[in-house]
Amino acid sequence: MPVHAYKEVNVSNGGTIEGKVTFTGRVKKRTIIPTKDKSVCGGMRKVPLIIVGPDKGVKDSIVYLRKVKKGKAWPKQETIPVLDQKGCRFAPNVQVIRKGKFAIVNSDPVLHNTHGYLCKKLGKSCKRTAFNIALPKQNQRVEKNMKRAGTVKVDCDAHGWMLGWMQVVDNPYYAITGTDGTFTMTDVPPGKYTLVAFQGYTGGLEIPLTVKANELVKVNAQLKK
């Protein structure tokens, strides 16, 4: 086991983190104009850069704890995570995966060139290539190994409007917010932590917090742009 590997232990006195990710700025949209493979990729459309509910909650924000050395067991995983491409869209377009293997799949009958870029702190400056895979055939599948935790911006070199986000984690304390922007983390060992809330349009923010035995910590993560 690597020196800094996460260690699974029995957490009998863990606390709970409950929170909500919100956004109060203007919700902008980007215009997608497919320039090729239109029979598969569809026509022009506008999509919001951030999905915000009526109560300001942000859907599909990634939330995780940094540098957790030990705690609850990882959730059971029957198969490795998959990043698919369907209708010239990443499916899912936001996901969290455990450090290690995952699969890139092309469900479309057109070439996709899936290109992932490692981002610097809080999703900024995504330039270093993490993977760059050409998938010319429909139902083609390639497995990759992510050896380090971090935020990955994903696009397609063949279809420049495609955009997705992956968070590679080294501990099981993470969540993706629901439609109302809420999240919950359970069985968190007592201690001091840094919680990160990230969304592709806004970037991320860090919130220091302290978890006490068998207690509930409430968090309000306010994203800005």
N, C-alpha and C positions, 0 to 999 in steps of 0.2 A: 504493500500500500504506500503511495507517495506520502511524503512528509506532511503536506498540507491537505491531504484528502479528507473529505467530510466523513465523520464517524457516526454511525447509527447507534443510538442508546435509548434506553427506556426513559421516557419523560413522564414522571408521575406527578409533578407539580407545575406543569407548564401553564403559561398564561395564554391569552387570546388577544389578537390584534384585529380590531374591526375598524373599517374606515371607508371613506368615500373620496373619489377623485373628481374634482370639479373644474370647470373652465368658465370664465366670465367675459372673455373677449369676443370679437366678431368671428363668426364661423365662415371661413372662406371655402370656396370650391375651386377645384381645378378642372379644366376642360380637357377631356380625353378625345383625341382625334386619331383613330386608327388609320395608318397610312398603308397598311398591307394586310393580307390574309383577312379581309373584312368579313368573309363568309363565316369565319370562326370567331373573329375578335369583335364583331358587331360594329355599330356606327358610333357617331359622336355622342358624348354624354358628359354630364357634369357630376362630379362626386365630391362630397364634403371632405375636407382635409382632417376634420375631427368630428366625431359624432357626439352631439351634446343633447341631452334630454331636456324636457321643460323645467326640471328642477336643477339644471346646470350640471348634472352628473355626466361623466365622460365614459362612453362605452369603449371596450377593448383597449383600455390602458393597461400596461404591464406594471405590476407591483412586485417587488421582491426585497428580501433582506440581504445585505452584503456581508461577506466574510463570517458566515456562521460555521463554527468548527465542528459542532456536534449537536445532535438533536434527534427528532423523530425519523422513522424509516421513510424511505422513498415510496411513493405510491407504486403499486404493482403495475408493470407494463408488459402487456402480452406481445406487442410488436413495437418496433422502433418507430419514432415519429416520422411523418411524411410531409414533405412540401410538394404539393401537386400544382399543376398548371392546367386550368380548365377554362375554356373560352377566353384565353389570353388574360386570365386573372390568377393570382396566387391563391391557393386554397390549402389551409387558411392564410389570410393575408397578415394575420398577427398570431404568433404562437410562442410558447415557452417550451424549450427542450432541455433535457438533462445533458450535461457534457458527455460526449461520446458519439455513437453512431446515429445517423438519421438518413432518410432516403429522399432523393429528388426524383419526381415522377413527371412525365409529360403525357397527359391524357388527350392532348390535341393532335390532330393530323397535320401539324405544321411544326417547323423547327422552332425550338426555344433554346436560348442560351442563358442559363440561369447563373447570375453573377451576384455573389454575396460579398459585402464589404464590411470589415470590422470597423466599428466606430470608437472614437475616443470617449472620454468620460461623458455620461449622460446623453449619448446618442449624437454627439457633435463630431464633425470632421470624419465622415465615413469614407475612407479612401483605400485602406489596405485590403487587398483581396483575401477573402477567406476561402472561397471556392469559385470556380468558373467552369461550368459544365455545359457542353453542347449536347442537346437531346433532339436529334433530327427525326426520330421515329416515334409514332404514336405508341403509347403504353411503355415506352422505354423507362427504365429505372436504374439509377446509379446511387450507390451508398457512399456517404462521406463520414469522416470522423472529426468532430469538433473537439479539439484538445484543450481549449481554454474557454473560460466563461467570458461573456461580453455581449454587447448589442450588435446585431448584424442587420444592415440594410440590404434588401434583396431587390434586384431589378433584372430585366431581360435585355441582353444586348441586341436581340432581334426585334423586340417590341418595346421601344423606349418609354412608353407610358406605364408599363407594369411596375408595381411597387408593393413591397411587402416588408415585414419586420419580424425578426426572430430574436429572442432573448435566450442565450445559452447560460444555464445556471449550474452552480456547483453545490447547491443545497436545495432541499425540498420546500423551502419557505418562499412561495411565490403565488401569484394569482393573476388572472386577467379579469378586469372589471366587467360586471354585467351591464345591462341596458340602463340601469339607474346609477352606474358609477361606483357601486359598492363592492367591497371585498372582505374576506375573512381569512385569517391565518390562525390555526390552532396548534396546541402543544408546543408552544415556543418556550424553550428553556429560559429561566430567569437570567437577566443580564442586560447589558447596554448594546444597542444595535443602531445601524443606519438603514432606514427604509428608503427605497428608491421608487418613485412613480415616474413612468415614462410613457410618452405618446409621440408618434413619429412627427407630427406637425409642430408640437410645442417644444420637444425635447423633454428633459427630465428634471426632477428636483430631488434633493436629499433631505430627509427628516430624521434627526437623531431622536431616539426614544429609549425608554427603560421599561423592561417587562419584569413584573414582580410575580412571585409564585401564586398561581391560581387566581390571578387578577385579570381584568379586562382593560386594554388600552384602546382609547378612541383616537382616530387619526383623521384629519381633514387635509388632503393634499390638493392645493390650489394651483393648477397649471396656468401659465400665462404665455402670451406671445407678443 
